[in-house]
């Protein structure tokens, strides 16, 4: 790992010369292993006279109790173990305590959200309040005034008016010990921020007992940035795919590899079958090579090749051409198998089974949405941590139906009948479909209690 790290940027590949890559899940593990190795070496080989009486470490912060006058010798000893790899610094206690303040790296730019930026004033106040609260929590009284002055100066350089800074800082200092309660227990609405209009929504929310949260809309960075490497979909591992034959036969499968790799496995099984068949019939024109005799009989090799791949089994008896396409991307194995089962269930395929644990008692007369929700709830037992909406790519109509997957937790009491129609256009509005269903139930004379369950 330490020698094979590379990344792709603007059409070129770069290799990391040293250290562990940032963002890799293995990097913290390697750092912890190295630090434990350093500690073991330090305490097993070091001079007992300079070793501390108490040594505790949390990640990269170490608390040490050592005899007075020996701290510098112990520090130099630690730095001599791996001089070109790791370096330690020391902070000594004063008057029996460690004094703390806010630390800023030398490379800190003091750049924050500019006052002229298109953002809600509450966002700007929140940034300042967070900075001031952090200073109050971390700083000793003798350092607090200096840190608050630095905060004032920094935000002044970012275009904030003096009156705004003074009022927010004073309000934060006075309310730092108060306990705030949520005065709006009602629903919460997420909207993009538009200056002038969003403030009116916020005032309306206070009056009607609902809270409004804002998200950032598209900016120039998101519209113009093109330096991010976007891999084509056929290069992504973890997909649900379809192999289509020119005779209209279709096979749907899933793989944790790329589509090209999985399709090559199907073709290898087909090649093994044809090769064993040719040898069995005596039509193989390849030159025989000396070596060990084949470990499997020809018929056994043919049976195993076809048993390993339904695509190979079909192609062995059909002269049609095969085409592949990706139906959707999904890195998680369990979710990918669910999606594969749904595609198999709602398409005519040559698959030998119906996918991941599909209940044999389900009937075709059930609606697609109803069966899909039963699959997700009763079989897969998905919990509230999977409320995130998953993105799809591929055929539009069925994908829009599958999007109901992300709203299953709202509908778990209504899985015995069809809730939504199949949506085949590009726009998908959950609320619109829900209102349509409620209106239909009312017209059919359904009781109010049943409707409110929605």
C-alpha positions in Angstrom: 0.0 0.0 0.0 2.8 2.4 0.9 4.4 1.9 -2.5 1.4 1.5 -4.8 -0.6 4.7 -4.1 -1.5 6.7 -7.1 -4.3 9.0 -8.3 -5.5 10.4 -11.6 -5.8 14.1 -12.2 -6.3 16.0 -15.5 -5.3 13.0 -17.6 -2.1 12.2 -15.7 -1.3 9.6 -13.0 0.7 10.6 -9.9 2.3 8.3 -7.3 2.7 9.2 -3.7 6.4 8.9 -2.6 6.0 8.4 1.1 3.5 8.1 3.9 0.0 6.8 3.9 -2.7 8.4 1.7 -5.2 10.8 3.3 -8.8 9.5 3.2 -7.8 5.8 3.1 -9.5 3.7 5.8 -6.2 1.8 6.2 -4.1 4.9 7.0 -5.3 5.4 10.6 -4.7 1.7 11.2 -1.1 1.9 9.9 -0.5 5.0 11.9 -1.7 3.3 15.1 0.4 0.2 14.4 3.5 2.4 13.9 2.9 4.4 17.0 2.5 1.3 19.1 5.7 -0.1 17.6 7.5 3.2 18.5 6.2 3.1 22.1 7.3 -0.5 22.5 10.7 0.2 21.2 11.1 3.4 23.4 10.2 1.6 26.7 12.1 -1.6 26.0 15.4 0.0 24.8 15.4 3.4 26.5 17.3 4.5 29.6 15.2 3.7 32.7 16.4 6.9 34.3 14.7 9.2 31.8 11.5 7.2 31.2 8.3 8.7 32.6 6.3 7.4 35.5 3.0 7.8 33.7 2.4 7.6 29.9 -1.0 7.8 28.3 -1.7 8.4 24.6 -4.9 9.2 22.7 -4.3 9.2 18.9 -1.5 11.7 18.6 -1.8 13.5 22.0 0.3 12.1 24.9 0.0 13.0 28.6 3.2 12.2 30.6 4.2 12.5 34.2 8.0 12.6 34.5 10.6 13.7 37.0 11.4 17.4 36.8 14.5 18.1 34.7 14.3 15.0 32.6 11.5 16.0 30.2 13.9 17.4 27.6 16.1 14.3 27.7 13.0 12.1 27.2 11.8 14.3 24.3 15.2 14.1 22.5 15.2 10.4 23.0 11.8 10.0 21.3 12.8 12.2 18.4 15.9 10.1 17.9 14.1 6.8 17.3 12.7 7.6 13.8 14.2 11.1 13.1 13.0 11.3 9.4 9.5 9.9 10.1 8.0 11.5 13.2 8.7 14.5 15.4 7.5 15.2 19.0 6.9 18.5 20.7 6.4 19.3 24.3 4.2 21.6 26.4 5.0 21.8 30.1 2.6 22.6 32.9 2.7 25.9 34.7 1.6 26.2 38.4 0.3 22.6 38.4 -2.0 23.0 35.4 -1.9 23.1 31.6 -3.1 26.3 30.0 -5.1 26.0 26.8 -6.0 28.4 24.0 -7.2 28.2 20.4 -4.5 26.9 18.0 -4.3 28.0 14.4 -1.9 26.5 11.9 0.6 28.8 10.3 -1.1 28.1 6.9 -4.5 29.3 8.2 -5.9 31.8 5.7 -8.5 33.5 8.0 -10.9 33.2 5.1 -14.6 32.7 6.1 -17.9 33.3 4.5 -17.9 36.9 3.2 -20.6 39.2 4.4 -21.6 40.1 0.8 -22.2 36.4 0.0 -25.7 35.2 -1.0 -26.4 33.5 2.3 -29.0 33.9 5.1 -27.9 36.3 7.9 -28.6 33.5 10.4 -25.8 31.4 8.7 -23.3 34.3 9.1 -24.4 34.7 12.7 -24.0 30.9 13.3 -20.4 31.0 12.0 -19.5 33.8 14.4 -21.3 32.2 17.3 -19.4 29.0 16.7 -16.1 30.7 16.7 -16.9 32.7 19.9 -18.2 29.6 21.7 -15.1 27.7 20.8 -13.0 30.4 22.2 -15.0 30.5 25.5 -14.8 26.7 25.9 -11.0 26.3 25.1 -9.3 29.4 26.3 -8.0 30.3 29.7 -9.3 33.7 30.9 -5.9 35.4 30.2 -6.0 34.3 26.6 -9.7 34.9 25.9 -9.5 38.6 25.2 -6.8 38.1 22.7 -8.6 35.3 20.9 -11.9 37.3 20.7 -10.0 40.3 19.3 -8.5 38.0 16.6 -12.0 36.8 15.8 -13.3 40.4 15.5 -10.3 41.4 13.3 -10.7 38.3 11.1 -14.4 38.8 10.4 -13.8 42.5 9.9 -11.4 41.6 7.1 -14.2 39.4 5.6 -16.5 42.4 5.2 -18.6 42.1 8.4 -19.7 45.5 9.8 -18.6 46.5 13.3 -22.1 46.8 14.7 -23.0 43.3 13.5 -19.8 41.9 15.0 -20.3 43.6 18.4 -23.9 42.5 18.7 -23.3 38.9 17.8 -20.3 38.5 20.1 -22.0 40.2 23.0 -25.1 38.0 22.5 -23.1 34.8 22.3 -21.1 35.6 25.4 -24.2 36.4 27.5 -26.1 33.3 26.3 -23.2 30.9 26.5 -24.5 29.4 29.8 -28.2 29.3 28.9 -30.1 26.2 27.9 -32.1 26.7 24.8 -35.2 24.7 24.0 -36.8 24.2 20.6 -39.8 26.4 20.4 -41.0 25.0 17.1 -41.8 21.3 17.6 -43.7 21.1 14.3 -42.4 19.8 10.9 -39.2 21.0 9.3 -38.9 22.1 5.7 -35.7 22.2 3.6 -35.6 24.9 0.9 -33.0 26.5 -1.2 -32.1 30.0 0.0 -33.3 33.1 -2.0 -32.5 36.4 -0.5 -35.7 38.3 0.5 -38.1 35.4 -0.1 -36.6 33.0 2.4 -36.8 35.5 5.3 -40.6 35.7 4.7 -40.9 31.9 4.8 -39.0 32.0 8.1 -41.5 34.5 9.6 -44.4 32.5 8.3 -42.9 29.4 10.0 -42.8 31.0 13.4 -46.5 31.9 13.0 -47.7 28.5 11.7 -45.4 26.4 14.0 -43.0 24.9 11.5 -39.3 25.4 11.1 -37.5 26.2 7.9 -33.9 25.1 7.0 -32.0 26.3 4.0 -29.6 24.7 1.6 -27.2 26.3 -0.7 -28.2 26.6 -4.3 -25.9 26.0 -7.3 -23.0 28.4 -7.5 -20.3 29.2 -10.0 -18.0 26.5 -8.6 -20.6 23.7 -9.0 -21.5 25.0 -12.5 -18.1 25.6 -13.9 -15.8 23.2 -12.2 -14.6 20.5 -14.6 -11.3 19.3 -12.9 -13.0 16.4 -11.0 -12.4 13.1 -12.7 -15.6 11.4 -13.6 -15.3 7.7 -14.5 -17.6 6.3 -17.1 -20.3 4.1 -15.7 -18.8 1.0 -17.3 -15.6 1.5 -15.2 -17.5 1.4 -11.8 -17.4 -1.7 -9.7 -20.6 -2.9 -8.1 -23.4 -2.8 -10.7 -26.6 -4.6 -11.8 -26.3 -5.4 -15.4 -28.2 -7.0 -18.4 -26.9 -9.2 -21.1 -29.2 -9.0 -24.1 -29.1 -11.5 -27.0 -30.2 -10.6 -30.5 -32.8 -13.3 -30.2 -34.5 -11.1 -27.5 -33.3 -13.3 -24.6 -32.3 -11.3 -21.5 -30.1 -12.2 -18.5 -29.9 -9.9 -15.4 -27.2 -10.2 -12.9 -25.1 -8.4 -10.3 -21.4 -8.2 -9.7 -19.0 -6.4 -7.3 -16.5 -6.1 -10.2 -16.9 -4.0 -13.4 -19.3 -5.1 -16.1 -16.4 -5.9 -18.5 -14.8 -8.2 -15.9 -18.0 -10.0 -15.2 -18.9 -10.4 -18.9 -15.4 -11.8 -19.5 -16.1 -14.5 -16.9 -19.3 -15.5 -18.8 -17.3 -15.7 -22.0 -14.6 -17.8 -20.4 -17.2 -20.3 -19.4 -18.6 -20.3 -22.9 -15.1 -20.8 -24.3 -14.5 -23.8 -21.9 -17.7 -25.4 -23.0 -16.9 -25.1 -26.7 -13.4 -26.2 -26.3 -14.4 -29.3 -24.3 -17.2 -30.0 -26.9 -14.7 -29.8 -29.8 -12.3 -32.2 -28.1 -15.2 -34.6 -27.4 -16.3 -34.6 -31.0 -12.7 -34.7 -32.3 -13.0 -31.4 -34.2 -10.4 -29.5 -32.2 -7.7 -28.3 -34.6 -5.4 -26.9 -31.9 -1.9 -28.5 -31.6 -1.7 -30.9 -28.7 0.8 -29.9 -26.0 2.7 -32.3 -23.8 1.9 -32.2 -20.2 -0.6 -33.5 -17.7 -3.8 -35.0 -19.1 -7.0 -33.0 -18.5 -8.2 -33.4 -14.9 -11.9 -33.4 -15.9 -13.7 -35.6 -18.4 -15.0 -33.7 -21.4 -18.7 -34.1 -20.5 -18.0 -33.1 -16.9 -16.1 -30.0 -18.1 -19.0 -29.1 -20.4 -21.6 -29.5 -17.6 -19.6 -27.4 -15.2 -19.0 -24.6 -17.7 -22.8 -24.3 -18.4 -23.7 -24.6 -14.7 -21.4 -21.7 -13.9 -23.1 -19.3 -16.3 -26.7 -19.0 -17.6 -25.3 -16.7 -20.3 -22.9 -19.4 -21.5 -25.7 -21.9 -21.4 -27.8 -19.8 -23.7 -25.0 -18.8 -26.0 -23.9 -22.4 -26.4 -27.2 -23.2 -28.2 -27.9 -19.8 -29.8 -25.9 -18.0 -32.6 -27.1 -14.6 -31.7 -24.8 -11.7 -30.7 -24.7 -10.6 -27.0 -24.9 -6.9 -25.9 -24.4 -5.7 -22.3 -25.6 -2.6 -20.5 -25.6 -1.4 -16.9 -29.0 -1.0 -15.2 -27.9 0.7 -12.0 -24.9 1.2 -9.8 -24.8 0.0 -6.2 -21.6 -0.6 -4.1 -23.4 -2.3 -1.2 -23.8 -6.0 -1.8 -27.1 -6.5 0.1 -28.8 -3.6 -1.6 -27.4 -4.6 -5.0 -28.9 -8.1 -4.6 -32.3 -6.5 -3.8 -32.2 -4.4 -6.9 -31.2 -7.4 -9.0 -34.1 -9.4 -7.7 -36.5 -6.6 -8.5 -35.3 -6.3 -12.1 -35.5 -10.1 -12.5 -39.0 -10.1 -11.1 -40.4 -7.5 -13.5 -38.7 -8.6 -16.7 -38.7 -11.8 -18.8 -35.3 -13.3 -18.3 -33.4 -16.5 -18.8 -32.2 -16.4 -15.2 -32.3 -19.7 -13.3 -33.7 -18.2 -10.1 -35.6 -15.1 -9.1 -32.7 -13.4 -7.2 -32.2 -12.6 -3.6 -34.7 -14.6 -1.3 -37.9 -13.8 -3.2 -41.0 -15.2 -1.6 -42.5 -17.9 -3.9 -46.0 -17.0 -2.6 -46.0 -13.6 -4.3 -48.3 -13.4 -7.3 -48.0 -11.5 -10.5 -51.3 -9.9 -9.8 -49.8 -7.8 -7.1 -48.8 -4.3 -8.2 -45.1 -3.7 -8.8 -44.9 -1.1 -6.0 -46.7 -3.4 -3.6 -44.4 -6.4 -4.2 -41.3 -4.1 -4.1 -42.3 -2.8 -0.7 -42.9 -6.2 0.6 -39.5 -7.3 -0.6 -37.8 -4.4 1.1 -39.7 -4.6 4.4 -40.4 -8.3 5.1 -37.4 -9.9 3.5 -34.6 -7.4 3.7 -35.8 -5.8 7.0 -34.3 -2.4 6.2 -34.2 -0.1 9.1 -34.3 3.7 9.5 -30.6 4.1 8.7 -31.4 3.4 5.0 -33.7 6.3 4.4 -31.3 7.8 1.9 -32.5 8.0 -1.6 -30.4 6.0 -4.0 -29.7 7.3 -7.5 -30.3 5.1 -10.5 -29.4 5.1 -14.2 -30.8 3.1 -17.0 -34.4 2.5 -18.2 -36.6 5.3 -16.9 -40.0 3.7 -16.3 -39.1 1.0 -13.8 -36.4 3.1 -12.1 -39.0 5.7 -11.2 -41.1 3.0 -9.6 -38.0 1.7 -7.7 -37.5 5.2 -6.2 -40.4 4.4 -3.9 -37.8 2.3 -2.1 -36.5 5.4 -0.3 -39.9 6.1 1.1 -40.8 2.7 2.4 -40.7 3.7 6.1 -43.7 6.0 5.4 -45.7 3.2 3.9 -45.0 0.1 6.0 -48.6 0.0 7.2 -50.0 0.1 3.7 -48.2 -2.8 1.9 -51.2 -4.9 1.1 -52.5 -2.8 -1.8 -51.2 -0.6 -4.5 -50.1 2.8 -3.3 -48.6 4.5 -6.3 -49.0 4.3 -10.0 -46.0 3.5 -12.2 -44.3 6.7 -13.2 -42.6 6.8 -16.6 -41.7 10.4 -17.0 -38.6 12.2 -15.8 -40.3 14.1 -13.0 -41.0 12.2 -9.8 -43.0 13.9 -7.0 -43.6 11.8 -3.9 -45.9 14.4 -2.4 -47.9 14.7 -5.6 -48.5 10.9 -5.8 -49.4 10.8 -2.1 -52.0 13.5 -2.5 -53.4 11.6 -5.6 -53.7 8.4 -3.5 -55.4 10.2 -0.6 -57.9 11.8 -3.0 -58.6 8.4 -4.6 -59.3 6.9 -1.2 -61.7 9.7 -0.3 -63.6 9.2 -3.5 -63.9 5.5 -2.8 -65.4 6.2 0.6 -62.5 5.0 2.7 -62.7 5.9 6.4 -60.7 8.9 7.7 -58.7 6.7 10.1 -57.4 4.6 7.2 -56.4 7.7 5.2 -54.5 9.3 8.1 -52.3 6.2 8.3 -50.6 7.5 5.1 
